[in-house]
Amino acid sequence: MRNSKQILVTLCLIFVLVASITINGKDKPEFNSQKEIALVNPSHLDKLYEEIAVDGNKMAIIHIYSDYPEYRWVEAKGEGIACIDDVARAAVFYSMYYKATGDKGYLLKVKLLNEFILHMQSESGYFYNFIQSDYSINKTYKTSVAQPDWWSWRAVWALSETYKLFSKTDTTFSDRLYQSMNRLFAAIKRNLPLEKSFKNIGGFEKPTWLQAETGADQSSILVLSLVNYLKINKDPVLLGYLKDLCDGIILTQNTDKGNFPYGAFLSWENTWHAYGNLQSYALLKAYQITRDEKYKSAALREINNFYSFLIKKNFL
């Protein structure tokens, strides 16, 4: 289990979503008071953060495990000490926290975490996930291979979220982020689904043009990065792919808001889970640039019905 660190990152993501989500298209996070900011305590995440040097290049990582009761850093056997999956989410959180507090120490953290992400990109455009204790890249384990998977989508999401921050303060660095995104999206364009098909799973027809074939969870992260990228580069091919992903995500939704599961988006095949469950958030972000009402309506159907059900049930 990911123990306290997984819970912490989940809370950090909640902060990101609450701080940044809008329907009217504004990108600037809004806070009603300093009390709201004070609700977020990054001290444990800060303890997982470490600055390292690889081949003379300074970067930062987020240690994958920190076990109770001493909370010393612990390696994931067979995988490594840190991964893009966590570093990317921490970079997104720290960028939002910097905007909320103005603490430049967190801006530096964002930059150094991005340096790690850039370091992990392969020649194919996709990203390796883990580094070992000697700082070598784990290129062979199944959760670390450079391929179209969770960690590549999280990497480009972090790059796209933080690009706009550095485009105002460090254009040389932001250009490196942009070129990295270009390589990843070029790889995606080389492997776009050629047709829209469906797969029968337990009597239900599921769209197979999502990531991981039926993965609305992975696809939602890619949607978030595409929305950010399309604000910089209005690529018509990627815009069409964004709409295809959003249309596929909608097809994973139970549309009956009055009965269980109350408009929930399934995450993968016939399964719902809370890990990386960003479908509604992604659709609202997609609505900002497409103005397609069905994306907003589907997102609000889940938010207003399924999530209120979860709260009443104490999150199952």
N, C-alpha and C positions, 0 to 999 in steps of 0.2 A: 504493500500500500504506500501511497505517497505521504501519508501521515500529515503532520501539521503544515508541511510546506504546500501540499496540494490544496488544503483548505485555504491557506493564505493566498495563493495565487487566484483561487476562485473568488475570494473576497476582493482582491485587487481588480479582477475583471468586472465585478459588479460595480465598483467605483468608476471604472472606465465607461461602462455602459450608461450609468446614471449621469455621469458628467458630460458625455458627448452626444447622447442620442437626442435627435430632434426630428420633427417631421417637416418643418418649414424650410429646411435646407441650410440652416446656420451651422458653421463648423466650430464656432467659438464655444468652449464649455462655459456653462453658467452655474454659479453657486450663489445660494441665497445668503450665506453667511460663513464666517470662519469656523463656526461650530460644525458645519457640514464637513469641511476639510478635516477638522480635528477628529472626526469619527474614524478616519483611516489612519492606522498605525503601521508604518512600513518597517518598523525596527527589525522584525524577524527576516523579512526579505533582504534588508540591508546586511544582515549577518550572513546570509547565503551568498551575497555578492562578493566577488574577489577579482582584483585586477591582476592580470598575468601578462607575460611577454612571450611571444612565439616568434622565433627567428628575428628577434629584435623589434617586433611590432607589438605595441601595447594594445591590449584589449581587456575585456572583462567577461566573466562567466557568472552564472547562477548555479551553485552546487545543487545537485539533484535531490539529495537526501540530507536530513538533519534530524537524527532520532532522539526521542525522549529517553531519559531525562536530561542528559548532558547537552544535547543539541550540537554535538560535534558533526562535522561533515562526514558523510558516508558515501562510498562509491556504489554504483549499481553494477553488480557483477555481470560481466559479459558485455556491458554497454559502455560505461565510462563514468566520469565525474560530473559532467555537465552536458547539456544538449540545447540545440536551437529551440526545441519545443518550449522550454522554459525561458530561455534567454529572450526570445521574441516577445513573449507575453510580458515579461518584466520591462522590456524596452518600451512597450506601449503604455504600461502603467506609469513608468517613471516620466515619460513625456507628458502625460496628463497631470501628474503630480507636480512637475515643474511649472506647467502653465497655471496651476491652481495656487502654488506657493511662491513662485519666483525664485526658489532656491537653486542657484546655479550649480551646486554640487550634484543635483539630480540631472541637470543638462549634460554634465560630463559623463555621468553613468550611462545616459542614453547613447552618447557617442561611442563610448568604449564597448557597450554591448552590441552596437551595430557593427563595430570593427570585427567582433567575433563572428557575426552573421556573414559579413563579407568574406571572411577567411574560410568559411565552411562551404562556399559555393563551388560546385564542380564545373568542369569544362562543358558538361551537357546543359548547364543552366540551372539544374536542380541542386539541392543542398544536401550535404551529409548532415547527420544529426548530432552524433556524440564525439567528444574528445576523451582520450584516455588520461590517466594520471601523469603520463610523461608529455602530455599536450599533443600527442600524435592524433590524427583523425581516425576514428573507427569507420572504415570504409566497407566493411563486410557484414557486420551483424544486421539482422533483418530489420531492426528499428533504426538503422543508421545509414542505410544505402541511399545514395543520391537518386531519388526517383520521385514521381508525382505522388506525394503522400503528405500526411499531417504537417511534418516539419518544414517541407518546402512551402506550403501555403502559409504557415505561421511566419516563416522568414520574410516572405514578400509582403505579408500584412504589416509586419513591424517596419519594414523599409518604407512602405507607402504611407504609413501613419506618421513616421518621424521625418520623412522627406520635407514636408511643408514647414516643419520647425527649423530645419537647417537651411532651407532655401532662403531664409531671411537673415541668417546669422553666419553661415559658413557655406558659401556657394561651391567651393572646391569639394567639400565633403558631400554636399547634397548631390553634386553631379556624379559622384561615385555610387551613391545610393540609386540614382536614376539609371545608370548604366547596368547595375546589377539587376534591377527590376526588368530592364529591357531584355537581358539574357534569359531570365526566367519566363517572361511572357512569350518570347520567341520560341522557347521550347514547348510551351503550351500550344501555341499556334501550329506547331508541326504535328501535334497529336490530338487535334480537335476531333470529337466524335463525328463520324461521317453520316450517321443516321440516328433517328430517335426511335428507340425500341423499348419494349416493356418485358418484365420478367414476373411470372406468377410466383408469389411467395405466400404460402398458406392461404391461397384462395384470393389474394389481392394482387392487382397489377401494379408493379412498381417501375418507375422510369429508370433506365439503365445508362443514361447519358450523364449522370452525376459523377462526382469523384468517388472512387472505390465502388463503381458501378451504380449503387443505390444510396450513396452516402450524402444525405442532406447536411450532416454535421460538417464534414470536410468541405463540402461545396459552399457552405455559408461563410467560411473563413476566406475562401478564394473570392467570393462575391465582395467581401469587404475590401480586399486589396484591389480588385478590379474597379470598384467605385472610386477609390482614391486615385488610381492610375489614370482613369479616364478623365479625371479633372485636369490632368497634366497633358495627356496625349489622347486626343479624341480618335482612337483607332476604331474604325467601323467594324472590323472583324471581331475585336474583343468586346465591343458593345453588343454585337449579336450573340456572342458567347455568354455574356453576362445575363442577357434576357433568357437564353436557353436554360442556364443554371437556375435562375429564379423561377421560371415556369416549372422546372423539374421539382424544385423544393416545394412549390405549392401542391404538386401532385402527391406529396408524402403526407399531406395534412388530413386529419380527420375533420370533416367540415361541419359535423353536428355539434354546435356549441352547447346544446342543451343536455347532451348525454356524454358519458365517459367515452373517450378521453378529452372531451370538451375543446376540440379544435387544436389539439397538440400536433406538432410536426414530428413525425417519426424520424429518428436519427439515422438509422441504417437498417435496411430490410424492414422487418416488422418490430423493431426494437426502438424504445425511447430511452435515452440516458441524459444525464445532466452535464457530462463531460464535453466541453466544447459545443454546447447546445446554443448556437447563436443565430438560429434561423430567422426568428422574428426581427432581431436587430439588423441582420443583413438585408432583409427585405425592406425595412424602413429606410436604410441607407440607399438601397437601389432605387427606391421611390424618389429620392432627392434628385437623381439625374435622369430618370426615365419618365417620371410623372405618371406612371402606370398605376391607376387606382387599385387594381387587383392585388398589387404587392402590399400596399398599405392596409387594405381590408383584411387580407389573410394574416398579416402580422398582428393586427389589433385583435383579430378573432382569438388567436392563441393567448396574447397578453391579457386580454380582459376576461377570459374564461378559464383556460387551463392553468395559468399561473395563480389566479385567485383560488382555484381548487387546491393547488399544491400548498399554498400558504395555510389554508384551512386544515389541511391534513398534516401540517407540520413537516412539509417537504417529504412525505412518504417515509 
